[in-house]
Amino acid sequence: MAGLAALAVVSAAGCGPAMTTAGEPVSASAELQGKWWTWAASEPEETNPVADEDGSVCDRNQPEDVWFLAGTFGGEVERACTVPEGRPIVFPLVNLFGSAQDCLALLRDAEGTALLDGMPVEPEVYAGESITVQGLEGNAITGEAGRFTTTGCGLWVRLPAPGPGQHILKFSGRSTGLSVGAEYRLTIEESSGAPSGKPSEEAAGQLPEESPGPGQAMLRPITDAAPVADEARLF
């Protein structure tokens, strides 16, 4: 694990990342980043989705409401992955956690592209936000167990759930000397049947939309204060 006083994976001025306090709301994008980093920090290198050489571990520890994908620790990879029908797909083109200054450096020259079945997908820019990450002992991201609060940022893509069948997803990202790329051969597995009643946004394959500004959508608050991570982690 190396790179730029940082750690590679895929992959604001002020006095550094702020602590998350009890009752403080968390934006949808901040929660999404925290969930992705927690997912990435849940496995050692041999079974880590970022180090995955062929897609064989892409289903490990997936949350129920979205399906996460990853880039690499540097370089390019081709993977095959089977995804349940109805799952929105989320992944970073390039991303980082560290200080507010680290995020400024990342976003200053970050760029990336994503193509789903040959059609371009516009990434979203997530500037420095306070996020909470949970790592397991020996994981390939932080190397140790623990829950901490830090600043997360990057270029992210959120795809509504693709239809059943085969899809080709290609993406790449570059920033601060790191370059990553991945091609996924996705198989969207058709569900055997839908539950009765009105489907939720997630069941219908729709991502909750985040409105800009003070009225943006808020998810559940994080109720425990956690240590602040000072070391940058880049993916």
C-alpha positions, 0 to 999 in steps of 0.5 A: 500500500503506497502512494503520495503520503497516502494509500492507493485504492479505487479508487476546503480550507480550514483546520482539518476534518471536524469531529462528528458530534451527536445529533449532527446530521450527515449528508447523503453524499457523506454517508455514501462515502463513509459506507464505501470506505467501510466496505473497502476496509472490511477485508484483507488484501487477498479478499479485498474488492480493490485488490480483486484481480477478476471480480470473484470477490465483488459480492463480499460485504455488499450493503442491501440498498446499493452495490459498490464497485472499486477501482484498483490500488493503481493500474487497470483491471478487468472483472466480471461481477454478478449483481442482483436486479434492482441495486443502484451501482456506486463507485468512485473514479478517484477518491481520498480520505484525510485532511481538508488540505488533502482533499484540496490537492486531490480535487485540484487536478482530479479527472475521470470518465465512466462509460456504461454500455458505451454511453458516458456517465457524468461523475459527481464532485464530492468536496471535503465532507466529514465522514465516519469509517469503520475498519476491521483488523488487518484490512487492506485500507487502514490495516487496523480495527477502529472507527474514526472520523475524517474528511472524504472527497473525490469523483463519484458515479451513482448509477440507477439500477441497470436492467437485467442482462449483460452490461459493460462498465468502464471507468478510470480516474487520475489525480496527484500521480495516481491512475486507476482503471477498471472494466466490469462485465456486469451480469444483472441477475433477474429477481424471481419475484417482486414483493407485494406492496409499493416498492421503495426507491431502492427496490425500484433501483432509484438512488435518493436524490440530494438537493443542493444547499441547506435543504439537502437530503439528510440521512440518519445521524451518526451518534458517536464521536470518533477519532479523527484520522490525519493520514490521507488515504487515496484510491 
